[in-house]
Amino acid sequence: MLGTVCHLHGENMSIATFLNQPAQWKNSVLGALCFSADAVESQRQADMEIPCMHVPMQRLDAGDSLCEVWHGNRPLTPGQQGAIHYRHDDDVLFGVIALSETMFEADADKTPLQQATESAYRQVFALLDTLHYPYLFRVWNYIADINAHSFGLERYRQFNLGRQDAFLAHGRDVVGNVPAACALGSAHGPLTIAFLAGRVVPRCVENPRQISAYQYPQQYGPRNPTFSRASLVRLGQDELLFVSGTASIVGHATLHPTDVLAQTGETMTNIQAVLAEANRLASPSRFDLASLHYKVYVRHPADLAQIRAEFERIVGSTPNAVYLQADVCRQDLLLEIEATATQPLGSMSGPRN
Ligand code: 3EB
């Protein structure tokens, strides 16, 4: 298998480069996560039968857009169910859903964002049930004004209510066996969710330095976030690691609330701890900081240089990383870092339990 690329893999490029790829290349694209401050460009992708998420976020490092493209095995099957656009091969399904809160009215029980979130996740689970891709590997959540308060509750906490209700309504675990995820804030736009799902059970990884998010104390909201710190997915000859959005949280508390350098260091210590846990479960255990592909979400663009220098110092070699401006789901968090990696299982690995 030397020289082969895992059949499920992501690569980064600008939206313009993505649009200019030949049709043959696009035939293996499961979907894409597109980010740019200006929403216009990637809307053209709607014609392509490729599910493309678009989130209005500024890329901070290079160029003015980012397109994270996920490839699968040809031939791919496209489709639409409810508000979800998806594409799948025999093993993996990529989907995107964007729902505007204006479609929902506040009632006595549920805020519009909560209803939009619950509806989006219910649609996701209905699709996964219909097409038989039962396991969510990784979810990307983007929420406008994530730290704003309305109806007496921070919007991220409204999102957590709707998300957990949908998991429960579909009989899914809300503790333990939950997907890797991230949740970031944009200035505007509909609730936007992208996801990868499949037919093999992912192994969930937690971080011994952190209380599991699904067990946070009540002070962070009426319902806990439904995500694990990372997921490990074995596909063919490869093992994929999805590290969730990771921040400067130890136990359940934010550390270094006003110190962006220290938050960067603490975040990387957390990612190291997640990697150590993943390596306990993975076989062979070869994930390290240098082998990850990172997305770094920066709250204040003015902090970019400091965050980047510290991050590069810690990773050592020049990291494979992209930087986006985003709000993070606690007001005192100044950055969040997510990552993915793939390792070949190798001929020495043998059967695993
Ligand atoms: C944290 O550790 C930081 O709600 O899906 C990170 C990753 C965070 C995912 C989510 C939230 C989520 O709590 C925030």
Boltz pocket constraint, residues with backbone or C-beta under 6 A from the ligand:
constraints:
  - pocket:
      binder: B
      contacts: [[A, 141], [A, 181], [A, 182], [A, 183], [A, 213], [A, 225], [A, 226], [A, 227], [A, 244], [A, 245], [A, 246], [A, 247], [A, 249], [A, 329]]
      max_distance: 6.0
